[in-house]
Amino acid sequence: MCHNDNVTLYKKFHRFVSRYALNYIEDELDPVKFVGVNNGHCRCIIRYTHGLSCACELVSYIMGSIPLDAINVFWTRLSFA
């Protein structure tokens, strides 16, 4: 999948977060439609396994952007050398 850097949800991530992490987050956006505000349907697997925002967390960020502190530091350590 290819995310769009111009999407408001990702605006704080430009050049700070791995594209692999962005792809995982994008995959997690589809379940947001089904999870909604009912956290019982989200199992938070991506939160526990990858340290990324899961569907139930993404619901609260839809109208704004995902804060950098919601992403595990592993995904923000990039080297362009």
N, C-alpha and C positions, 0 to 999 in steps of 0.2 A: 504494500500500500504506500501511497505517497501523500503525506500531509501537506497542507497549504500554510506556508509561513505567515500569510496575511490574516489568518483566522485569529480573531480576538482571543480565543481560548489559549493559543500558543504564543501570544505576543511577548511574554516575558522570557521565553525559552530560546529565542533566536540566538544562535551561536553559544548557548550555555548548556544545552541538553542534547544528548546523543539522539541521532535520528532513529536508532533502534528503540529507544524509550518512547519517542513520539509515535512510532508505529504501534507499540503496545497500547499506548493511551488511545490512539485512534480506534484500535480494535475494541477497546472497552467502551467506546461511545455508543455503539449499537445497543448494548444491553441497557443503556440509560433510559431508552424509551420504555422498556418493560419494568425496570426497577422503580423509576420515579422516586417518590419520597418514601416508599416502603422498603426499608433496609433489609427486611426479612428475605427478600428475593436475591439479594446480593451476597455472595459468599466471601467477598473480599480476598479472593485468591491472589490476584495480581498485587495487592497491597502486601500480603505476607510473603509471597515468593520473589517479587521483584522490587518492592519498595516504591511502587508507583500508585497513583490514584486509581481506585476502583470505581465501578459504576455508581455506587451510592455516594461517593465523595464528589464525583464529576457533576452530579446533579446540582450541587450547590455552586459550582463554578461556571455553569453554562452561560449565565448572563454577564460574566466578567472574564477573568482569566485565571488559570491555575497558578497559585503562588509557587515560587521556586522551592520554598521549604517543604512543599508537599511531595517533592521528588527526592528519593534517596541520593545522597552525595555521590554514590557510585556512578550514576548516570550523568553527573555534571563535571566529572573530571575528564576533560578532553585534552588531547595533546595535538597541536597542529605542526609539530616540529618535523 
